[in-house]
């Protein structure tokens, strides 16, 4: 997406950083989807290049899931009034260019929502640049509510107009 209208302006080393991804990996918060030689995909937390699962396949997508809300998240009118220990935040969701259009993003979102529920989250939140129409459409189609566009700090000292979005994880449960 670099140089397109949907450029997310990620620059490895600034955002995300090697140290940040390593910390997410060590904390069990980095999830990677792999495609094996039969064309099927699976997901794993904390998989590293060189692992048996990774060496037999290629990565098709990834995300980080934790409870870290940026300080600017406080400006959003969140629909779920949840204490911080019941909030999960989705970061850095990405699909490899060669895997786009195959439902990988939806599978990653399903995995993130399921993992967030396992961790006791009532809500799953994220931010997405206002110019990233494909991602906004994917999140909305999955069921995320758009809580508005805000100028927020998005990592590496960068500020950008971003949609703050939320998925109520309690829906369909005895909440």
N, C-alpha and C positions, 0 to 999 in steps of 0.2 A: 504494500500500500504506500510505500515511500514515494513521495512526489505526486500522489494522486489527490483528488479532492477529499479522500477519506484518510489521509495521512494521520497517523496517531502520534507522530513526532517522537516516538520512542527512539532513544539513542543508547545502545548498550554501553554501560560504563557510567552513564548519567542517570538514566531511568529506563530499564532496570539496571541494577549493578550486579556484578558477580557476587559480591559479599551478601547482598540482599537475597539473591536467589539461593545461594548456599545456605543462608540462615533459614529460609523457607523450607528448603529440602531437609535440613537437619531437624526442623520442628515438625516434619510430617505434613507441611502445608502446601507443597508443590506437587501437583498432579499432572501426569503426562499420559496422553492417549497415544497408543501405538497401533500401527497397521502391520499385521503379519504378512507372510508371503502368500496367504490365501485371500488377502484383501479384507479380512475381518479386523475389527479393532477391539482393543481392550484398554482399560485404564489402570494406572498404578500410581500409588503415592510414594514419593521418595525414590523412584527409579533413577538410576544414573547411567550415563553412557558406559558401556562395558559390562553392565549387568546382563545376565542370560536373556531376560525378556527384551531388553533394548537391543542386544546384538542380533537377534533373529528377526527384527522388525525395524521400521522407521517411525519416528514421531510424526503425528499428524495434528496434534494440538496440545495445549497445556493451559493451566491456570494456577493461581495461588488463592487459597482460601484461608482466611484467618479472621480475627475480630478487630483488626486495626482500621478504625475510621479516621479519615483525615479530619483535622480540626475544623475545616470548612463544612463538614457534613452537618454541623450543628445548625446551619442556616435552612436546611430542608424541612418542610412540613411533613415529616414521616407519618405514614398511616398506622404503623404498628408502634405503640408506645412500649418499647422494650428496654430493660436495663442492659448495659453494655455486655454483660456475660451471656445475654441471649440474642446477640447480634452477630451475624457472620457477614464478612465482606469479601466480595469476589474481586480479585485484581488480575490484571495482565492476561485476560483470556485471549488466546490467539489460536488461529487455525492455519496450518501450513498452506501456502498457495496451491500446491498440487492436490490438496484434499478439500478444497472449497466446493460448495454445492453438493455435498454428499451427506449432509446432516450431522457433520462432526460438531458444529457449534451447539446444536440442540442436545446432542449426547453429552457434551461437556457441561452444559447447563443442568441437565438432569443429574449428572454425577455430583455437581457442586451442591445442588439443592438437597440431594440425598445425604451427602456427607454433612452438610450444615445441620440437617435434622438430627443425625446421629450425635452430633456435638451439642445438641440441646438448644439450637438457635430457633427463635420464633420468627425471625426475619432475615432475608438475604439482601444485602445492599451492594450497590456498585455505582461507579461514575463512568461516563462515556462521553467523549468529545462531541460537541454539538454538530460537527461536520461529518460524523461517522454514521450516515444514514443506514447502511446495511446492518451495523451492530444494533442501533436503536430499534430497527424493525425486528431483528431477531429476539431481542430482549422483550419487546412488547408482545410479539407473537407467543412467546413462552409464558407470558402472564405477569411480567414485571409492570408495576405502575410507575409512570413517569411523574416524579415529584417536582419537576421544574428544571430550568436552566440557570446555573449559577457560575460566577467566576470563581474557580477554586484552584488551590495549589494541587497539582497532579503528580508531582514527583520531580526530583532533580532541580527544584527551584522554579519550575515552569508553572505558570498560571494559564488557565484556558477555560473558556465557556464550556461547561459540561452539564449533561443531564445527570441528575441524581435519581436513581431508580431503585425500586424495592419490590421484593417478592415476599408475600405473607406466607410463611411456611406452616402456619397453623390451619390454613384452609383445608377442610376435609378431615380434620382431626378433632378430637375432643379437647379443644383449647379453652 
